[in-house]
Amino acid sequence: MMLRRNFVRAAIAAAALAIAPIPGSAQDSGPITLLVGYSAGGSADYAARVMAPELSKRLGRSVVVENATGGSGMIALQKLVNGKVDGSTLYYGGFDTVAVPMLNKSVKIDWKEATLPVGRTAITSMAIVVPQASPYKTLADLVAAAKENPETITYGSPGIGSAQHFVGEMVGHRAGVKLVHAPYRGGTQVSNDLLAGVLDSAILTTSTALTFAKDGKIRVLAVTSAERAEALPDVPALTEIEGFRGLALPLWQGLFVKAGTDEASAKKISDAITASLEMDEVKKRLADAGFAAAPMSMGEFNGFIQTQADTYRQIITESAITIE
């Protein structure tokens, strides 16, 4: 009888160990929170809501989007960092995730130390544009005018430290000219003043530029991706233009978990991202917002971000960009 009791106790203990959670690993039940640092209706929120139900199907868990707005995405990122290391929280990040802590010394979050990138989701480009009535037909024309008339040619962006601001400074530095930055409080105001002829040029997202270009209201001089935009096949990529070869600054999005998350759990999420982005409907819905599905595995994504980070740091150093 004593032997039987000991056997039963041992069996119960073994079963308990078999189902006990492994520290740092994601559990296969309970909802997953997908943090977005921007308000509902924006491009990041839209893309996250495209991805959420697809991830739910593949992970077997409800994925719920939560908008934690403020601080150029840093409020949401801080929530991830403050959360548990169990894979129950995802963060939808991009350019700001890497660039804002470089620009704002009060932000103490380093993506390399605080997060684990699990997969890139989408990518798009920005466009260097001028009003349709502008005398500048090419980027070379714009640069020539800036050289002939130092510190008079303006370009608009949605704000200091924005990706568009980085593009303007990168182009000016490479061309050896000083373009005058006109920071606004959002992209709508930039477009309005560009169309009104207040600005000589502007940096817009390619999806925004496409809308105005189709209506014949603006001229697109170049896109910032490594290759031409599918929707603008006649517009050169920056990398094709003499004096700018090798320069590319895309806008990208991807998913992160907290650093220290169990590798197997992170890999499961990464695989779910890749599988979701293979769906034609997902590709179409992202394309509707101007993004191309662009999956990258964990290792590839980490390397991509590091390359982008190096470019951002170089632009910041060359242009002395800071935000408070």
Disulfide bonds with the S-S distance in Angstrom:
none
